[in-house]
Structure formats: structure tokens, C-alpha cells
Amino acid sequence: MNNHLTSADKPNILIVDDTQENLRLLSTMLTESGYKVRKAINGSIALRAIKIEKPDLILLDIKMPDLDGYEVCKKLKSQEQTADIPVIFISALDEVMDKVKAFEAGGVDYITKPYQIQEVLARVRSQITISQQQIQLLKQQQKLIETNAQLQLIITTTKAISKAKDFDTALEITLSQVCEKIGWDFGEIWLPNSLATVFKAAEGWYASDGLFEIFRGKSKKITFATSKEFLREICDNQQPRWLRDASAEPCDVFQRNQLAQEVGLKACFGVPILFNGKVLAILVFLKQESSPPEPQLMELVNSLATQLSFFIQRKRSESALRESQHQLEAMAAHIPGCVYRGVFHPDGKMKLLYISEGEHELSGLNPQAAMSQPEHLLDVISPEDQANLYQALRAVAESQKPITQEYPLTSPSGKVKWVRNSARYSLLKNGDIMVDGVAIDISDRVAAEERLKALEKSQDPNWEMGGGEWVKGVPTKNNK
């Protein structure tokens, strides 16, 4: 069994027995079965051997001259580094109390001499399997803990980024969160020019120790020029890069190698923040110990760099939206009357998406009140007509023709105005009807028309004033 394994992969077993014959027999048997075997003739030698190389399993005799097996086992179990080593006692002592004492000392199994080879192999194999499974389980638990911590870091940092007021604040949040959670000592941000030939240190940075302010201060004065330099390569490849020990790198690879050596910074990695296919900034992290690349860590920080890219896109979209809104409001302010956009739902309800300041002069409602209570704008329509409003508007929307209506509007103060409403209706895929329109006050025009009609009637013998109104009279003989 296990003969195909390399020496490094073979389970390491330490046999402790003061009888040479027992050592030779057990050693031969286990070696032929594919195990790596070491031997110790007493307890003191065994403890020294364990410090040099920790075994995967110990076969331990009880009766030995200097330290008996119980004492050796208790010493192992009292120390954190060796407490997890499984110990199988092998002894000629066959009394129940001997076995109880062995288990109380920390043994996992007990084999009585003289033993059968197959029994020893079976019990060794069983304990090695259990130990390996326990180690694997601990590794999985540790990995889950690390994964959970990384997810928490992503969630916490992403939330903080989304609430940041600007890009610089978002960068500073990312630096501090990452350094504190992953235990790195220094974080900084570098901003490249369009050709990635000049790099500028951004204002935000993080340091776990005031000593690193020296590194920070001197770094800000450096100009990066070589094509092989750490930052330049990240920009050119648009990929994260890791240096096991930046202080030991050549100057053309890590230009600040001497500075890093002065303050004791070694391992270093950088992650680009990409936006529209270009490197907008580079996150750089350093710590005091040298370290081989950690792909999972780079992937984690790369995820945060992606969130920063999303943040930039969102902020720019918000800025563009605000600018568009300002332009719309400025334009609407110069248009007579009220400009609006609304949606009619199939259930007959209406929602105003936008309404200009002209609404206040038109109806007496301020725009905010009109948007929060759009039903007030439908008060001018009779309940019977309101019931059929959606179907009527749907027919208009399907015709794709604009409509113009004139009607009186009563403000909350009771003042009546005449309004001319020009609108275009569009049928949306979900059944809603979008309306874009302009409503203007035509009260002066309507009043002028009324005066003109009254003047025409006053000059027409067929009309006469009665009860304060013009009524059509009966023609006289003189009028025939």
C-alpha cells in the first residue's frame, strides 16, 4: 500500500521502544507497507525527534527507563504544537487499569504485546486516515472562515463605496478596509497619465505604522520612467502583479526598492482599476514579510477594483443625469406654461414623472405637490369620462397622432383658468401609456373671444340682453 507515494507524501510514523527487536520488527513492517518510519529508543530521544520533525502518528511503548510512555504522551498533549499527534500505545501490560491510564494520558488506541502484524497495520491505517480526515476538515473550516471574511470584506467595502461622496473617498475606504482586513501594512494609489509614462501618487493612503510615512513622503517625489517598472507593467498588461519581495527587486523593476528596504516593506502587489478599457488608477499594497503570490487575495482585491469601476460609472451617469435635468429645467423655465411627462396605467391611475415650475402659475399647485398627488390634475374630467380615460388614451396612442384640448381649470383657490393642452401619447410594451405635453394658459384669449362675441351680438338685432346674458330674440317687422 502507498508504495506509489513520494517520500514527502508518505505518512510519517515515529516508533518509540527501548527494545531493539521491537523497533526493527515494527520498522520493517511499516516501511514495507509504504510508510516513512523513524525510531527512538527512549522517551527523551523521542521528544527531541518530534521537535525536529513532527510525525503523523506515534507508536509508543509504556515501560521505558528514563521517561515512561504515559509521561511522554502527557508532555505531547500539553503543548499546542504536538497535542494533535495521535498516539497508539503498544505494551505488554494487559491490565484494564493500564489501558485506562493510557487513554487518560491522551492515547487514541492500545495494542497489547505480543501483537499481530495485520492488527497493527489495520489500527495504524485507521488512525492515519482519521488524522488526515481531521486535518482536511480543519483546512476546509479555515478556508470557509477565510472565504466568509473575504465575502464580508467585499460586502462591507462595496456598501461603503456606494455611499462615498466622490472617487477619492471611495479609494481611501478601499485602502483602509483591505489593509485592515487582510493584515497588510501599507496601501497607496497611483494615477497614470494617458500614456502610462508618468505616475502621480494620489492623496489617499494607509499605513499601519508611522514609520511608513517616510516611505510615503519619498515615494511622492519619484518619477517612474522605465518600461519594466512595476506600475508601468500593470498599466500595459491591465492585470494585477505580485512581487514576492519588492525590496530585493532590481531598480528598473521596483524603483523604490531601497526605500522599501529602509522601512522594512517586502511583499507587494498592485491591482488596476479599469474604466472604459483604460487604467484609471492602481491600488498598491505592501507588507513587512516576503510572500509568494496569493491568487485568491488578488482576485478579492480585483473584485473591489471592479466595484470602484462601477462606482465611477454610476457617479458619471448621475452627474450626466443631473446636468441633463438642469438643462431640461432651464429650457422648461423659458417655455410658456407647463411642460410635463406622465404615465397612465391600465388600472386608470396616473403618475407624473416630471412637471415644470410653470404648473404653479397654471393651476396653483407647486410641482412637488402635483407629482405627489397627480389625481388633482384629473379633477377637471368628469367621473364618467375618467372611467373610460385609459381606453380613450390608448386609442389616441395607437393612432400616433398628437392631440390638443382646451378646457377650464379650477385652482385650489377657486380661480378658473382656460388651458390649452397639447400632448403626444405613446403605448409602452407593458401596457402603460406615456404622455409628453405642454399646457398653457389661454384665459386672456378666451376672454377676448368672449368680448368679441358679445360685441358682435350687441350689434345684431337678432340678439338682446336678458337676465345679464345675450339671448336670441324674435325679429320685429322693422327687422324683416
C-alpha positions in Angstrom: 0.0 0.0 0.0 1.0 3.6 -0.6 4.2 2.5 -2.4 3.5 4.9 -5.2 3.7 7.9 -2.9 6.9 10.1 -2.8 8.8 10.4 0.4 7.2 13.7 1.1 3.7 12.3 0.7 4.2 9.2 2.8 2.7 9.3 6.4 5.5 9.8 8.9 5.4 7.4 11.8 7.7 7.5 14.9 8.2 4.3 16.8 9.3 4.7 20.5 10.5 1.5 22.2 13.6 0.6 24.3 13.7 -3.0 22.8 15.8 -3.1 19.6 14.0 -6.2 18.3 10.6 -4.5 18.6 11.9 -1.4 16.8 13.3 -3.5 14.0 10.2 -5.6 13.5 7.8 -2.7 13.5 10.0 -0.5 11.3 10.4 -3.2 8.7 6.7 -4.0 8.7 5.6 -0.4 8.3 8.3 0.6 5.8 7.2 -2.3 3.6 3.7 -1.1 3.8 4.6 2.3 2.4 5.2 4.4 5.5 8.1 6.7 6.4 9.5 5.4 9.7 11.7 6.9 12.3 12.9 5.2 15.6 13.6 6.3 19.1 14.9 4.0 21.9 13.6 6.1 24.8 11.3 9.0 25.7 13.9 11.8 25.7 15.1 11.0 22.2 11.5 10.7 21.0 10.7 14.3 22.3 13.8 15.7 20.6 12.9 13.9 17.3 9.4 15.3 17.4 10.8 18.8 17.7 12.9 18.3 14.6 10.1 16.8 12.5 6.5 16.4 13.6 5.3 12.8 12.9 1.8 11.9 11.7 1.5 9.1 14.2 3.4 7.7 17.2 3.7 4.1 18.3 4.6 4.4 21.9 5.8 1.7 24.4 4.9 2.3 28.1 7.7 0.7 30.1 11.0 2.6 29.3 13.9 3.5 31.6 14.0 7.4 31.6 10.5 8.6 30.7 7.7 6.0 30.5 5.1 6.2 27.7 2.5 7.9 29.9 4.8 10.8 30.7 5.9 11.2 27.0 2.2 11.3 25.9 1.2 13.8 28.6 4.1 16.1 27.6 2.9 16.0 23.9 -0.7 16.6 24.8 0.2 19.6 27.0 1.8 21.5 24.1 -0.2 23.1 21.3 2.3 22.2 18.6 2.1 18.5 19.4 -1.3 18.0 21.0 -2.9 16.8 17.8 -0.5 13.9 17.1 -2.3 10.6 17.5 -0.6 8.2 19.9 -1.1 4.4 19.8 0.3 2.6 22.9 1.9 -0.7 22.3 2.7 -2.6 25.6 2.9 -5.9 27.3 0.8 -4.5 30.1 -2.6 -6.1 29.8 -4.5 -4.9 32.9 -7.6 -2.8 32.5 -6.2 0.0 34.6 -3.1 0.2 32.4 -5.3 0.7 29.4 -7.5 3.3 31.2 -4.3 5.2 32.2 -3.1 5.2 28.6 -6.3 6.7 27.3 -6.4 9.2 30.2 -2.9 10.3 29.1 -4.2 11.1 25.6 -3.7 7.9 23.6 -6.1 7.1 20.8 -5.6 3.3 20.8 -3.9 0.5 22.7 -2.3 -2.7 21.3 -1.2 -5.5 23.6 2.1 -7.4 23.1 2.6 -9.8 21.6 0.8 -8.2 18.7 -0.3 -9.5 15.3 1.2 -7.7 12.3 -2.2 -7.4 10.5 -3.7 -5.9 13.6 -1.0 -3.3 14.0 -1.3 -2.3 10.3 -5.1 -2.1 10.5 -5.0 0.1 13.5 -2.2 2.3 12.1 -4.1 2.7 8.9 -7.3 3.6 10.7 -5.6 6.3 12.9 -3.7 7.8 9.9 -7.0 8.0 8.0 -8.8 9.6 10.9 -5.9 12.1 11.4 -5.8 13.0 7.7 -9.6 13.5 7.7 -9.4 15.7 10.7 -6.6 17.8 9.2 -8.6 18.1 5.9 -11.7 19.1 7.9 -9.7 21.8 9.7 -8.3 23.1 6.4 -11.8 23.2 5.0 -13.1 25.0 8.1 -10.2 27.5 7.9 -10.9 28.0 4.2 -14.6 28.7 4.9 -13.6 31.2 7.6 -11.3 32.9 5.2 -13.9 32.9 2.4 -16.5 34.3 4.8 -14.1 37.0 5.9 -13.4 37.9 2.3 -17.1 38.0 1.4 -17.7 40.2 4.4 -14.9 42.5 3.2 -16.4 42.7 -0.2 -19.9 43.4 1.2 -18.6 46.0 3.7 -16.3 47.7 1.3 -18.9 47.7 -1.5 -21.5 49.3 0.8 -19.0 51.9 1.9 -18.0 52.6 -1.7 -21.6 53.1 -2.8 -22.1 55.7 0.0 -18.9 57.6 -0.8 -19.3 61.2 -1.9 -16.6 61.0 -4.6 -14.0 58.8 -6.2 -11.1 59.8 -3.9 -13.2 59.0 -0.8 -14.1 55.6 -2.3 -10.4 54.9 -2.9 -9.4 55.7 0.6 -12.2 53.5 2.0 -10.9 50.6 -0.1 -7.3 51.0 1.0 -8.1 51.1 4.7 -10.7 48.2 4.5 -8.4 45.9 2.6 -5.2 46.6 4.7 -7.0 46.2 8.0 -8.9 43.0 7.0 -6.1 41.2 5.2 -3.4 42.4 7.6 -1.2 44.3 5.2 0.9 47.3 6.4 0.7 49.9 3.6 -1.7 50.9 0.9 -1.5 53.6 -1.7 -3.0 54.7 -5.0 -1.1 55.7 -8.2 -2.7 57.7 -11.1 -1.1 57.2 -14.5 -1.2 59.8 -17.3 -2.8 58.8 -20.6 0.4 57.2 -21.9 1.3 55.5 -18.6 4.7 57.2 -18.7 4.1 59.4 -15.6 2.5 58.3 -12.3 1.2 60.5 -9.6 0.6 59.5 -6.0 -3.0 60.1 -5.1 -3.8 61.8 -1.8 -5.4 58.8 -0.1 -3.1 56.3 1.6 -2.9 53.9 4.5 -0.2 52.9 6.9 -0.3 50.6 10.0 2.8 52.3 11.4 4.0 55.9 11.5 7.4 54.6 10.2 5.9 54.2 6.8 5.3 57.9 6.4 8.9 58.1 5.3 8.2 55.7 2.5 5.1 57.6 1.6 6.8 61.0 1.6 9.8 60.0 -0.5 7.6 58.0 -2.9 5.6 61.1 -3.9 8.8 62.7 -5.3 9.7 59.8 -7.6 9.1 59.8 -11.4 8.7 56.3 -13.0 10.4 56.1 -16.3 11.4 52.5 -17.2 9.2 50.3 -19.3 9.8 47.3 -17.0 8.8 49.2 -13.8 6.1 47.5 -11.6 3.4 50.2 -12.2 4.2 50.5 -15.9 3.7 46.8 -16.4 0.4 46.8 -14.6 -0.8 49.6 -16.9 0.5 47.9 -20.1 -1.0 44.5 -19.3 -4.1 45.7 -17.4 -3.6 42.8 -15.0 -2.6 42.5 -11.2 1.0 41.9 -10.5 2.8 40.4 -7.4 6.3 40.9 -6.1 7.5 38.3 -3.5 10.0 40.9 -2.1 9.9 44.4 -3.6 13.0 45.4 -1.6 15.1 42.7 -3.3 13.9 43.5 -6.9 16.2 45.4 -9.3 15.7 49.2 -9.5 14.2 49.0 -13.0 11.5 46.6 -11.8 10.7 48.3 -8.5 12.2 51.7 -8.5 11.6 52.2 -4.7 13.5 49.1 -3.7 15.9 51.0 -1.5 13.1 52.9 0.2 11.2 49.7 0.9 14.4 48.2 2.3 14.9 51.2 4.6 11.4 50.9 6.2 11.1 47.1 6.1 8.4 46.6 3.4 8.7 43.5 1.3 5.8 41.7 -0.4 3.9 43.9 -2.8 1.0 43.6 -5.2 -0.8 46.0 -7.4 -4.3 45.9 -8.9 -5.5 48.2 -11.7 -8.9 49.9 -11.7 -10.2 49.8 -15.3 -12.7 52.2 -16.8 -13.7 52.2 -20.5 -10.7 50.0 -21.4 -8.1 52.2 -19.7 -6.3 52.1 -16.3 -7.7 54.9 -14.3 -5.8 54.1 -11.1 -3.6 51.4 -9.5 -4.1 50.1 -5.9 -0.8 49.1 -4.4 -0.3 47.1 -1.1 2.8 46.2 0.8 3.6 44.3 4.0 6.7 43.6 6.1 7.1 39.9 5.3 8.0 38.5 1.9 5.3 36.3 0.5 4.6 34.1 -2.6 1.7 35.2 -4.8 -1.8 34.7 -3.4 -4.2 34.4 -6.3 -7.2 34.4 -4.1 -6.2 37.6 -2.5 -5.5 39.3 -5.8 -8.9 38.1 -7.1 -10.5 39.5 -4.0 -9.0 43.0 -4.4 -9.6 42.8 -8.2 -13.3 42.3 -7.3 -13.2 45.5 -5.2 -11.4 47.3 -8.1 -14.4 46.3 -10.3 -16.8 47.8 -7.7 -14.8 51.0 -7.9 -15.1 51.0 -11.7 -18.9 50.5 -11.3 -18.9 53.4 -8.8 -17.2 55.7 -11.3 -19.7 54.7 -14.0 -22.6 55.4 -11.6 -21.2 58.7 -10.4 -20.6 59.8 -14.0 -24.1 58.7 -15.0 -25.6 60.5 -12.0 -23.6 63.6 -13.0 -24.8 63.4 -16.6 -28.4 62.9 -15.4 -28.1 65.9 -13.1 -26.7 68.0 -16.0 -29.5 66.8 -18.3 -32.1 67.6 -15.6 -30.6 71.1 -15.2 -30.7 71.7 -18.9 -34.3 70.5 -19.1 -35.4 72.7 -16.2 -33.6 75.7 -17.7 -35.3 75.0 -21.0 -38.7 74.4 -19.4 -38.4 77.7 -17.5 -38.4 79.6 -20.7 -41.3 77.8 -22.3 -44.7 79.5 -21.6 -47.0 77.3 -19.4 -46.2 73.9 -18.0 -44.1 71.1 -19.6 -44.8 67.6 -18.2 -44.3 63.9 -18.7 -46.6 61.3 -17.1 -47.7 57.7 -17.3 -51.2 56.3 -17.3 -51.6 52.7 -16.0 -54.2 50.3 -17.2 -55.9 50.5 -13.8 -56.7 54.2 -14.5 -54.1 55.6 -12.2 -51.7 58.3 -13.3 -48.1 59.0 -12.3 -46.2 62.2 -13.1 -42.5 61.7 -13.9 -41.7 65.4 -14.5 -43.5 68.7 -14.3 -42.0 72.1 -14.7 -42.3 75.2 -12.4 -45.0 76.6 -14.7 -47.5 74.4 -13.1 -47.7 76.7 -10.1 -48.8 79.7 -12.2 -51.2 77.5 -14.2 -53.1 75.6 -11.6 -51.9 77.0 -8.3 -50.2 73.7 -7.4 -46.4 73.5 -6.8 -44.7 70.9 -9.0 -43.9 68.7 -6.0 -47.5 68.6 -4.8 -48.7 67.9 -8.4 -46.3 65.0 -8.7 -47.2 63.5 -5.3 -51.0 64.0 -6.0 -51.5 63.7 -9.7 -55.1 62.9 -9.3 -55.8 66.6 -8.7 -55.0 67.2 -12.3 -57.7 64.8 -13.3 -60.4 66.6 -11.3 -61.2 68.6 -14.5 -62.5 65.4 -16.1 -66.0 64.2 -15.1 -66.1 60.8 -13.3 -67.9 59.2 -16.3 -65.1 60.3 -18.6 -62.4 59.3 -16.1 -63.7 55.7 -16.1 -63.1 55.5 -19.9 -60.0 57.7 -19.9 -57.4 54.8 -20.3 -59.2 53.3 -23.3 -59.6 56.7 -24.9 -55.9 57.5 -24.4 -55.0 54.0 -25.7 -56.8 54.7 -28.9 -55.1 58.1 -29.3 -51.7 56.4 -28.5 -52.3 53.7 -31.2 -53.1 56.4 -33.7 -49.7 58.0 -33.0 -51.2 61.4 -33.6 -50.8 64.4 -31.2 -54.0 65.9 -29.7 -54.9 69.4 -28.5 -57.6 70.1 -26.0 -58.9 73.3 -24.4 -60.8 73.2 -21.1 -61.3 75.2 -17.9 -59.2 74.5 -14.9 -60.1 75.5 -11.3 -57.3 76.2 -9.0 -57.4 75.3 -5.2 -58.2 79.0 -4.6 -61.3 78.7 -6.8 -59.9 80.8 -9.7 -60.9 79.5 -13.1 -58.5 79.5 -16.0 -58.7 78.2 -19.5 -55.9 75.8 -20.5 -54.7 74.6 -23.9 -53.1 71.2 -23.6 -51.1 69.8 -26.5 -49.8 66.3 -25.9 -48.5 63.2 -27.7 -49.3 59.7 -26.3 -47.1 56.6 -26.7 -48.2 53.0 -25.9 -45.4 51.1 -23.9 -44.8 47.4 -24.1 -46.2 46.8 -20.5 -49.5 48.4 -21.4 -48.7 51.8 -19.8 -49.3 55.0 -21.8 -46.6 57.6 -21.8 -47.7 61.2 -22.3 -45.5 64.2 -23.1 -47.2 67.6 -23.3 -47.3 71.3 -22.8 -50.2 73.1 -21.1 -50.5 76.9 -21.5 -52.9 79.5 -20.0 -55.3 80.8 -22.7 -57.6 82.6 -20.4 -56.8 86.0 -22.0 -57.5 84.7 -25.4 -60.8 83.0 -24.3 -61.8 86.3 -22.6 -61.0 88.3 -25.7 -63.1 85.9 -27.9 -66.0 86.2 -25.4 -65.8 90.0 -25.6 -65.7 89.9 -29.4 -68.7 87.6 -29.5 -70.5 90.0 -27.0 -69.7 93.0 -29.3 -71.0 91.1 -32.3 -74.2 90.2 -30.6 -74.8 93.8 -29.3 -74.8 94.9 -32.9 -77.0 92.1 -34.2 -80.8 93.0 -33.9 -81.5 89.3 -33.5 -79.8 89.3 -30.1 -80.9 91.1 -27.0 -79.6 91.3 -23.4 -81.8 89.5 -20.9 -81.1 88.5 -17.4 -77.4 89.5 -17.8 -76.9 87.3 -20.8 -77.3 87.6 -24.5 -80.3 85.7 -25.8 -81.6 85.4 -29.3 -84.7 87.5 -29.7 -87.8 87.4 -32.0 -87.3 89.5 -35.2 -89.7 92.6 -35.5 -91.4 93.9 -38.6 -88.8 96.6 -39.0 -86.2 93.9 -38.9 -87.6 91.8 -41.6 
